[in-house]
Amino acid sequence: MKKIKEIIVVEGRDDTRRIKESVIADTIETNGSAINEQTLALIEKAQHERGVIVFTDPDYPGEKIRKTISQAIPGVKHAFLTIDEARPKHKGSLGIEHATPQSIQEALAKAYTQTIDQEELIPRELLIHLGLTSGPHASQYRKQLGDALKIGYTNGKQLQKRLQMFQITPETLIQTMEQIMEAQQNES
């Protein structure tokens, strides 16, 4: 099993159990979306000592936790699962605890570092041109893009920020969208 140097921030016990079945790593559990100051201080200490990878569920509470940590502790890494990878086999809510070890290993291998001071890479006009912020398929394209780049799903307003946060270049964006369009044409 691969050993992860950074400490992985997850939402709860079940996530920790699943992480430890997939990789050798230490975790910090937020125990829900209302992160207290004590937990934030622990995450900040972990960031300074070993680095942190925020790995939350691909849902609203998970995004809220991710945003809270990002604002309080700049420079953390982020790993993402797709909604399909986090979907339970039967009933229940989305969660890391439902992902396969392979999905978890891939997500951690592709963790992005959040950059603090960035130049704007992707103009809004390019997002419009690619059909990511308007048009009949914009939501579907954003989901496919988030899955392909392993940056999670965002709404139209958040997309530019997310791409910026992870320093996705226009070339990477265009190439990924071309692959998505090509795959759709092949399915038709």
N, C-alpha and C positions, 0 to 999 in steps of 0.2 A: 504494500500500500504506500501511496505517495504521502510524504510528510509536508505539511503546510507550515511555513515559518510564521506567518501572520496569525493573529488571533481572529477567529471568525465570530462576528456578531449575528446572532439568530434571535428569533422571537421566543422560543420556549424549549422545554425538555425534549419533546418529540423530535424537534429539529436537531438538537444536539445529538440525540441517539442516532439519527439518520446520518449526520455528518461523520460521526465516529465509526459507522459501518462502512463509510465510503473512503475516508482518508484519515491520516493520523494528524489530529489538530486539537487545539484548545479552543473553547468557545466562551462567549459571554452571552447570557440570555437577557433580553430586555423585559421579558414577562409582560408583553402587551405594548400597545402604542403610546401609552402615557409613560414615557421614560422619565424616571426621577433623576434628580441632580447627582445622586450617589452613583447610579449606573453610568451616567454621562462622564463623570469624573474617572470611573474605572476604564471606560472606553478610551478616554483621552490619555490616560497613563499607558494603556496597551498600545496606542498609536505611537507614542514616543519611544517605548521600549522595543516593540517588535513589529509594529505596523498592524493595521486592522483591515479586514475585508467585511463589509456589510453585506449580508446575504439573507434578505428577508423574502417573505412570500410575495408573489406577483399579484397583489390585491391592494385595495385602498389602505388598510392599516399598515401593510408592509411598506408602501410608498411613503406614508406619513412618518414611520420610524426612520426610513432612509433619509428623508428630508431633514428631520430633526437632528440626526447625527451629522449630516453633511454641513448644516449651518453651524453647529457647535464645534465641530472638529474638522477643519479643512484638511484636504489632502488624503482622506481615507480612500481605500479601494472599494469597488462595488462589483459584486457578482450577481448575475441574474439567471433565473429559470424562466422558461416560457410558461404560459398558462397551461399548455398541454402537458408539459413535463411535471407540473405541480398538481395536476388534477388527480383526485382520489379515484381508485378503481371502482368503488361503489358509491356510497353517499358520503357527504362531508364537504368541508371547505378546502380551497386551494391551500397547499402547503409544501414546504421543503420535505416534510416527513413522508410525502407520497412519491417523491422522485426516485429514480433508479440511482444506484451508486455511480454509474457511468455518466448520467446527466449532471450529477453534483460535481464529479471530477472535471468534466468539460467546462462547466460554469466557473469553477474556481480557477481553472487554467487560463480562462479568458477574462479574468477580473480586470476591470479598468481602474486606473488611478484618476481620481477626480482632480482636475487641475484648478489652481486658485486664480492666477492671473492669466487670462487667455485673450488672444486676439480673436476677433470674430472670424470664423472659418466659413460658415455656411450662411449665405444671405437668404432672407425670407423668400425672395423671388425664386430661388432655386427650388425651395420646398413647394411653392405653388406650381412651378413648371413641372415638377415630378408628380404632381397630383397627391401630395402628402397632406396638404392643409385645406384643400377644397376639392369638390368634385364628388361624384357618386361612390367612388371606391376609396376615398381618403382614409377612412378608419381601418378598412381591411389592409390597405397598403402599409399604414403605420404599424399594425400588428405584425405583419410579415417582416417589415424592416426591423422592428424591435427584436423579433425572434432570430432573424439572420445575423444581426450585429451583436446579439446577446446583451442588449441594453434595456430590455423591458419595454412594455407598451406605454405610450404617452398619448395625451390628447394633442390636438393641433398646436395649441399655445405652448405646451411644454416641450414639444419635439426639438425646436431649435436650441433651447437651453440644454436638453439632454445630450444632443449631438455635440454641442459646445463643451459641455462638462467633460466629455470623454475624448475630446479632440479628434472627432471623426472628420476626416478630410472630405472636401467635395468629391474628389476622385473615388474614394471608398464608397461614399453615398451613391454616386451615379452608377458605379459598377454593381453595387448590391441591388439597386433598383432595376438595372438591366437584367440581372439574374432572376429577380422576382417576376418581371414581365415575361421573360423567356419561358420560365416554368409555367406560367399561366397559359401562354399560347400553346405550349406542348400538351397541356391538360384539355384544351378545347377541342 
